[in-house]
Amino acid sequence: MGKAVKGKGGNATEPIPLRYGDDPYVWACWLYYEDRLTQGQIAETMGVSRATVNAYLAEARERGIVNIAIDPERFSALTIAQELKRHFGLDDCLVIPSDGGAHPLIERLGIAGARVLNQTVRSADTIAVAWGRTVMAVAERARRGDLQDVSVIQATGGTTATFEYTPEACAARLAAALNARCVNLTAPALVSSAEVRDLLLREPVVAGQLAAMARANRLLFGISSLRPNSTIHTSGFFDSVATQLYLEKNAVGVIAGRFIDDHGRPVSGPLDERTIGITLDGFEGIETKIAVVGGIDKVAAILGALRGGYIDVLVTDAATGRGILKADGVAELDRKLAPQRGPETGVVNIRSAVKKFVNKPVDVIEEMLDGIVHAHERYLRPIDGHRRALVAQRGPREGKVGLVIGGGSGHEPCFLGYVGKGLADAVAIGNIFSAPPPDPIFKCARAASGGKGVLFVYGNYAGDIMNFEMAAELAKAEGIEVRTVITTDDIASSPVEDREGRRGVAGNFFTFKIAGAACDRMWPLDACEAVTRKANRRTYTVGIALEPCSLPQTRTHNFEIGPDEMEIGIGIHGEPGVARDRLRTADEVVDAVMDRIFSEMQAGPGDRVAVLVNSLGATPLMELYILYRRVHQRLGAKNIGVVASWTGHYCTSLDMAGASITVLHLDDELTDLLDHPCDTAFLTIN
C-alpha cells in the first residue's frame, strides 16, 4: 500500500505507511524526532539517500511541519494511529486530525478512506463493499482508472430506502470510480421470513453472486451504532422489530447488517434468519478488511469490531480514535499525547484518591435522594415511596399533558431540580451516569398523566432510549399515550449532518423549560411535542473540561487530562471531546466555542438568544462570569440580543472542573414560553 518514495537514484521503494498519509516529509520527521532514528537509518527505512532525508527535514522546518515539535494536531493524530495499530494488531491505521469542525466529518473520512483504498486496491482484486453514508463518501472520492480486471461486489442485499447511499448505489459508484465490473446482489437485504431467505439463496443467480463475494480479497465497510438516527434505523431494518430486543442482549453496533456486542461477538436476534448478505464468519476469509468510520457516538461499536477482529485497516478521526483507546484502558495514551518536555525539578504531590463526603459508596444515591426529598419536600415527593421516581407536589392535574424527564445521577441539579409547577411533573433517577430503569419511568408516567397524554424528554443515550421506550410500552398498555423528544444539543459530539446522533447535555435546561411551559399552558400533546422539538433544534452546546471528574465508588478520576491541557467538546459523563488542546485563556476558550456555535446557528443582527454558562461541577462562579463576559461581547458584536441568561451549576458532571456554554436561538414563541412562570427547587421564574 502507499505511494512509492523515490530517492535520488530514482528507485521505487516501500510505500509510505498509511498513518503518514501521502507526505514523506511527515514520515521523515516522525522517524527522526519521535522514533529517534539516525538519518542513515531513516534513509534505509524510506529507501532514499541520506541527502534526501536531510533535504526532507530541512524543508519540513521551512514549511512549518516541524517547529521544535510536530504540529500538535498532526502529532496527536499520528500518535493515536500508531497506538491503535499497536494495541489492536492492525495492518495499518489512518487517523485524520481535528479541524475544529470546519468541514463535515463524513466528508473528511471519505477523503481519507479513498486515499487508503487507492493505495490498497490492485488489478485483479475483488472488493466486497457494504453501504452507508461514509462508504458512499469514500466511493465518491476514489479514483483509480489504471486498474484491470477489478470486481466490486455488493456485500448485502438491497433496500427500499430512498436515500442516496443504498447498497446498490454504493457498489455501483465505487465500481465506476475504479473502472471495475459491478456485481449487484439481486435480493433484498431483509426478507419477510427464513423460508423466503432460504428460497432466494437457492436461486442460481443469487447463489452465483454470493459465490463471487466469497472470493473477495478486499472489504470496504462502515459501522453503525444503534442510535435512532443510525443507518441501520433509516434503512428500515427495525420497521418490524424493536431496537430494544438487541439492546437487551448488549448489542452495540452493526456491521453489514450483522449485530455485535462490545467484544465483537455476534448478537443473535429475529433478523438473523431473514438477512441476505455477507456474514460475520465470511469476514474471516477476506485478506484486507477496511473500516472507515468516525464519531464518538460510535466508539463502543468500533471497539467491538476491533476486539472481534473484523478490521485490518482502520480509518477514523482523532477524537474517535482516542475514545476507542481510552475505552479499552490504554493508560499511557495521555502521556504520549502530552507535549514533550525536558526534565523538571521540584517535588510533585500526586494524590491517589479524591476526598469526598460519603459514607458507604454503595449508598450514595439512596442517601442523596433521601436528603433531596427532605430538603425540597415543598416541590417533590416519592411516588409510592419509591425515591427513584419523584413527582411534583404541584404540577400534574386533570386535562394537562404530563411532562416526565430523567437520567442518571451525578448531574445535579439536573434532572430532579427541574420538577415543579410550570416545569416537569415527574422525574426518574438512575445510578451515577446510568439510565433509570423502566419501572420508575413508568411510575412517573402514570403519576404525571392527566388524561391528555405524557411527553418524555431525555438525553440521547442508548440506555435511556431503551428504558424509556420500554416504559412507554408499559404506559401504552394502560391507555396512556406517550410522545418522546430526545435532546441532542451537544454540537461537538457529532457533525451537523448527523444532528440526530448528538448527545443531550446542558441544553436540557432550555428544552425542559420550553416543554414545561407548553404543558402548563394546557396545550395539546401534538403542540407540546412540536415546540419541544423546535427548542431542541435551536439549542447549541459545547463543553470544555480542565480536570476530570471522580466517581464516589472508586474515588479516582474516570479519565486524565494533562496539567497544561484542556478537553474540548467533553460529554457530561466524561466522554471524549473532539480535541485535546493546550490550556488557553478564558477569552480564547469562549471564542473557540462561539465560533463553533455561530457556524451552525444561523442568527443575524436583531435576532435574540438565551444563554446558559454552566459549571460542570468544580468551576466557581468567578470563572463562569469571566466566560459569560466574553460570550456577551461576541453576541453583541453581531448585534444579537440576549433576552435571558443563567450562570452557575445547572447540569454538572460530579466534580469535573470545566464549563459548558449553551445558546438557545429564540423566536417569538420560544421567548414567550421561556418567560412562563415556574417554581422548582433550582429554577424559579415569576
N, C-alpha and C positions, 0 to 999 in steps of 0.2 A: 504494500500500500504506500501511497505517498508520491510526491513529485521528486524525481531524482535531482540530486545536487551535483553539479559538475565542478571539478577543480580546474586549475589552470591547464592541466593536461587534457581536459575535455572528456574524461572517462566518467560514464554514468556510475553512480554508487547507490548505496542503500537509500531507500526513500526516507523522508522526514517523518518521524513518529507523529501520529495524529494529534497528540496534545499540543504540539507546537504549530498547528495549522499548516500553512504553506510558507512559513517565514524562517529561512535558515539563520537570519540574524538572531532571532529569539532563541533558536535551538543552540547556537554557539554561545550566547550569553548565559543560558541556563547551565550548560556544561561547565562553563568557566567559573561563574560566580556562585552557583548553587552546588553543583556536583564536585567542584574543586579540581577539575581535570586540568592538566597542563595543556598548552597549545598543541604540543605534539600528540598527546592523547586525543584531543578534540579532532585534530586533523585525521587521525586514524579512524575515529568513530564516524566522522562525517564523510570520510573518503575524499578529502580535499588536501591541498598543500597547507603547510604551516603559514605561508604567506597569505593564503586566502583566509585562514582563521583570523590572523592578525587584522586583515582588512575588514572582516565582518565585525570584530569587536570595536575597532576604531569608528566605523561608520555607524554602529549601533548607538554609540555615545552621541555622535553628531545628530542623529535622528531622534534623540530623546527616548529611545527604548530603554537605555540604561542611564541612570543618574544616581550614582553610588549604589542604588538597588534597582532591580527590575521594576517597571511601572507597577504600582500596587494592585490594580485590577488584574493585570496580566499575571502578576506574581501569584495572586490568590487563585486564579483560575488554573494555572499550571500546577500549583501545589495540590489543589483539590483533585485534579485529573490524575496526577501521579499517585496520590493516596488511594483513590478509587481503584485504579488499576492494580496496585499492590494488594490492597485489602481484600478485594473480591477475585483476584486472579484473572482479570480481564486480559484479552489480547491487546486491547488498546482503549483509549478513552479520550474524548474531546470535550472540554468544558468551556463554554463561552463566558466571557467576563460580563459583569453587570454593566449596563449602560444608563442606569438611573431611570429606566422607563422611557427613554427617548424613542425606542422602536418596539413594536409588539413582540412578545417573546416567541410566539409561533413563527413569525417571520424570521427571526434570528436563528431559531432552531432549524428552520427549513434550509437556510443558507449553509449552516454548519453540517447538517445531515447530508446535503447534496455534495459538499466537499468530501465527506467521508465516502459516500457512495461512488463518486467519480474516481477516487483513489483506489477503491476496493475492487470494483467490478472489472472483469476481463472478458475477452472474447470467449465464446462457448459457455459462458455461465448461464445458469438457470436461477432466476431470482423469484422467490415467493414474496408477495407483497400483501400486507394487511391493509388496513384502511383507517381513516380518521383525519382530523384537521392537520395534525403535524405531518403525517405521511404524505398528504396532498401537498403540503408546503415544500417538502423535500422533492417530490416529483416535479413540481413546477420550476424548480431551480437546478435540477440535474441536467448536465449537458455532456454527452459522450457520443459523438457521431462517428467515431473511428472504430467502433467495435463491430465484430462479426459474429453471427450465429448465437446471439443472446436471446433468451426467452424470459418473459415476465409472466408469472403465473398468479392469478387471483387466489389468495390463500383462504378466503372464506366465501361462502355463498353470497348472493345479492340481497339487497333490502329494498323495501318500498319507500324508504325515506326520500325526501325531496331536496336534501342538502347536496352540496357540490362535491363532497368527499366520500361518496359511496364506494364500496369495494370495487365495483366495475370501473368507476371513474378514476380511482387511484391507480389501478393496474394499467388502464389504457393510457393515462397521462405519463406514467413512468416509462412504459414501452415506447411511446413516441419520443421521449427525451433521450432514450438510449439506442434509438434506431433498432428496436428489438421486436421479436414476434410476441404478440399478446395472446395469452391463453386464458379466457374467462371461464369461471366456474359457473356453468349454466344451471344453477339450482339455487333455491332460497337459502339464506343463512340460517333461518329458523322456520321450521315447518310445524304443522299442527299436531303431529304425533310421531311416536317412534316407528310406527308401521309405515307412515309416509316416507320418513327418512330412509328406512331400510329398502323400500321400494325404489327410491331415487338412486341410492347407492348402487343398485344392481343394473341401472340403466347403462348401456355401453358407453354413451357419450360422457356421462358424469364419471363413470369408473375410469375412463381413459384420461380425463382431466385430473383426477385425483392421483392417478399413477404418475402423470407428468410432474405434479407437485412433489411427489415423494422423491423425485430425482433432483430436487433443488439443492444447490450448494450455498446459496445466499438467502437470507431472510431479512426483510425490512419491515419493522413494525413499531407501533406506538403502544402506550399502556394507558388504560382508562381507570380512573378512580370510580367509586360508586356514588359520587355526589349527584344530586338531581340534574345538574347541567351537563354531566359527562356524556361522551359519545355513546356509551352503551345504553343510556336512557333515551337520548334523542333518536337512536336507531330503531326504537320500538321493541327492544328485547323485553322490557318489563311491562308491555301493554297487558299481558295476561298473567304475569307472575309478580308478586310483591317483592320489592327490594329486600325487605326485612328477612325473607326466607334465607337469603345468602348472608346478610349481615349477622344473623343469629349464629351462623356457622363460622364466623370470624373471617369472612371474605373481605379482602381489602382492595382488590383490583381485578381487571380483566385484560387478558392478552388474547387477541384474535378470537374474541367470543368465549374464551375459557376462563373460569374463575379460579383465583388462587388466594391462599391465606398469607399471613405475614411471613411465613417461612417458605413460600413458594409451593406449598402442597396443593394439589388440585382440590377444589371445593365442589363436592357433588351437589346436584340440585335438579329441579324439574326440567331445566332447559337442556341438560346434557344430552339426553337421548333424542332431542329434537333439533340439534345443531349440526350443520353440514359445513365442513371446512377442516383446516389443519387442527390436529390435536396436540396437546402438550407433549405427549410421547413422540409426536412427529418432529418436535424441535431437536431431539437428540441426534438425528442423522444429518443435520444441516451443519456445514463446515463453519460458516460465519453468520452469526445472528446479530443484526444491528438494531439496537433500540434507540429511537430518537424521541426523547420525552423530557418535559420540564414542568415546573410549577410546584411550589412547596406543598400544595394540597395533594400531590401525588407521591410524596415521599414514602409513605407506607407501602403503596402498590409497587413502586420501583424497587424498594428494598426487598420485598417479597420475591420479585422476579430475579433479582441478583442472588439472593440466597438459594433460590431454586435452580440456578444455573442456566437460566433461559437467555442470558445475554453474554455475548463475546465482546462486542464493541458497544460502548455506551456514549451517546451524545446528549449532554444536558447543559444546564446553566449553573453558574457558581453557587447561587443561593440553594438550589435544589441539591446539588452535589454535597454541599456542606451539611445540609439537613439529613441526607442519607447517612453520611459518615457519623454524625452525632447520634442519630437514632440507633446505629449499630455499635455504639460505645467506643468509637475511636477517640481515646482520651488525649492523644498528643496533637490533635489537629489544631487547636487554638494556638499552641506554642509554635507550630510550624508556620501558621499564617501570620503570626505577630512579626512586625518589623525586626530585623536582626540588629542587635545592639552589642556593644562591647561589654566587657566585664564591669560590674558595678560594685561599689564598696558600701559598707554600712550593714546594719542589722535589719532584717525584714521580719516582722511579726506575722506569721501565717496562722490563721485560725483554722482549726479542724472541724469546728461545729459552730453553728449560728445560735445565739442566745434567743430564747423565746419564753413568753409567759404561757406555759402549758402545764397541764397535769399529766395525764397519760395521753400520748399521741393518738392512740386509738379512739379516744373520747372527744377529740377537739370539735368535731362537727356537732355532735349532740349537745355538748356543753355550750358551744357558741349559740346554737338555736335556742337553748334554754334561756340564755342571757338576753337574746333578742326578743323573745316572746314577753319576757318580764319588762324589759326596757321600753318596748314600743307597744304595750298592750292597748294603748289608745287607738293604734292603727290596724293591728292584725292579731289573729288568733289561730291556733292549730285547728285543723279540720278533723273532727272525731278524735281529738287527742293526738293526732299524727303531726309531729313538728316538721316533717319533710314536706308537708302540704299546708300552706298558710293562706288564709282568706282575709280580705279586708273587713274591718268592723263596719265601715260604711262603704258602699260601692255596689255590690250585687243587688239587683232589685228586679221586680217583675217587669217584663216588657223591654228590658235593656239587653243589648249584646254584651256578653261577658268577655273580659279580656284576661287571658291566662299567659303568664310569662314564666321563664325558668331557665335553669342552667346549673353549672357546678358551683361549689363553694370556692372561696378564695378571691372573689371579685368584689367583695362588699365595698360600698353599699349596693351594688348591682348584685342580685336582682331583687332581693327582698326589700330593699329600701324604697322601691317604687310601687308599693302596694298601698292603696288608699283611695279616698274619694277623688274622682276625676282622673285616676290613672289605672293601674292594674287592679283587677278584682281578686286575683289569687296568684300564688307563685309556688312552683315546685322546686325543691332544692336537692342537688346531688352532692356526692362527696367532692373532695378537692379536685377541681379541674375535670370533673366527671359528670356525665349527663344524669339527671334524675331518673329513677326507674318509672316504668309506665303507670304503676298503681297510684303514686301520689299525684301524677299529672292528671289521671282520670278523676281522682278525688277533687282536684282543683276545678276541672271542667264541670263536674256535677254541682259544686258549690257556687260557681260563678254563673251558671245558667239561669237566665231569666225568661226562658221560653222563646227567645228570638235568635238563638244560636250562640256559639262561642268562637272567639278568634284566638288562635295560638300564635304567639310571636316569640321567636327564639333564634339563637345564632346558628350559623351554617357549619355544624359539626356532625360527623357520621353517627355518633352515639345519640345525640339529641334528636336527630332526624328519625332514627329507628324507634326510639322510645316514645316520642311524641306521636308518631304515626300509629304505633300500637295503642296508645291511649285514645287517639281519635277513633279507632275502630271500636274500642270499648264504649266510648261515648255514643257513637252511631247506633250501637246495639240497644242503647237506652233511649233512642229517639232524639239525641242532642246533635244538631248539625254543627260541624266544626269546619272552619276555614283556617288556613295556615299561611303566615308570612314569615319567611326565613330571612334574617338580616344578613347583609353582605356589604358592609360599609368599608372594610379594610382594603383599600385600593392597592396596597403593596403586596397582598397575598396572591393575586392572580392578575394577569394582564387585562386590559379593558375589554378585549374581545371575549374574555371568559368571566365576565362580571358575575354571573350566577355561581361561579366557583369560589368566590371570595368568602373570607371569614366574617363573622359578625363580632365586632369589638365594641369600643366605647360609643360608637354611633347608635347603639341600642338605646341610649339615653333619649335621643331625639325621636326615634321610631316608637318607643314605648309611649312617650309624651303625646305624640300625634294620635296614636291608636286609642289611648285612654280618653283623650278629649272627644274624639268622634263617638266612642261608645257611650260616654257620659251624656252626650247630647241626644242620645236615643236614636242615632242614625241606624238604618237597616244594615244587616250583615254585609251585603254587597258593597255598600258605600264605605263601611268601616274598613273592609279588606282593601278596597281600591285606594283610599287615601293613605293607608299604611304602606302599601306597596310604593306609592309615589314618594312618600317620605324616605323610605329606604333607598330608592333610586337616586335621590337627590342629596344623599348623605355621604361624605367622604372623610376617611380617617387614615392617618399614618401614625404609627407608634415608634418611639426611639428608646432603647434601653441603654443605660450606662452601667448597671450592675444587674446580675441575675437575681431571681427570687429564690427562696429556700423553702422546702417543704417541712411541715411540723413533724412528719413521721421520721424523716432522715436527719433533719437539722443541717442539711448540706445544700449547697446550690444545685439547681437542676440543670445548669449549663454554665459555661465560663465565658467571661469577656475580659480581654487583656487590660492592663492598667491604663493604657493610652488609647483605648478603642471604644467604639460605640456600635450598637446593632441598630440598623435602620430597617423599619418595617416589621418590628418584632410583634409576635402574637401575644395575646393575654394569657396563654399557658406556657410562654417561653418558647413557642415555635420559632424557628429561624426567620430572620428578616430577609430582605432582598440583597443586603450587602452589609459587610462589616467594614467600617471606615475608621480613620484616626479620629480621636476626640476633637470636636470642633467647638467654636464659640456658640453661645445661645442664638445669636442672630444668624449665623451660618446654618445651624440646625433648622431653624424656622424657615429660612429661605429655601433650603432643600425640600422641606415638606410642602411649603406653599407652592413652589414651582410644580411639584407633582400634582397637587390638588388643582391648580389652575389649568394644567394640561388636560384635565378631564372635565372640570366644572365649567360649563360654557356660560360664565357670568360676565356681564358687561357693565359699563358705567350706569349708575342708577339702580342696579339690582340690589337686593337685600339678602343678608345671610344671618344665621345664628352660629355662634362659635362656642365650642367646648374645649378648654385646655385642661386635660385630665392627668392627675398623678397616677402612675402605675403602682404606687404603694409607698415608696420611701422618699419621693421627691417633695420637698416642702413648698409651701405657698410662695415663699420668696422667689424661688426659681421659676415657678409656674407663671407668676406675674411678669417676670422678665421675658418669658416666652410670649405671653399674651401681648405685651407691648409691641413686639415685632410683628405679630400676626395682625394687629390693628393697623400698624404702619403699612404693611403690604396690601391690605384690603383698601385702606384709604387712598393709596397711590393709584388704584384702579377705579376710584370713586364708587366703591361698593360699600353700601351702608350696613353697619352691624346693628340689627334690631334688638338682639338679646345675646348675652354671653354668660357663661358659667366657668369658674376657675376653681379647681380643687379636686377632691377624691370622689369620683363618680363611677368608675369601673376599673378596679385595680387588679393586680396580679400578685397577691400576697404582699411581700416586702420588696418587690422589684424597684430599683432606682431607675426612673425614666418617666416619660410623659407621652401622651398622645394628643394630637390636635385633630379636632373634628369640625367640619364646616357643613352646615345644612343650607342648601340653596333654596331660599324661600320664594313662594308666590303668595297671593292674597289669601288663599285658602289655608295654606300651611301656617302663615303668620297668625291668622285668626285662631287656629287650633292650638298653636304654641302658647298663646296668651290665655287660653282657657284655664280657669281656676282648678287647682288640685291641692290636695293636702295629704302628704305621706311623711314617713319618718325622715326622709332626706331630701324631699323637694316639696316646697310649698309655694304656690302662686295664688295670690288673692285677686 
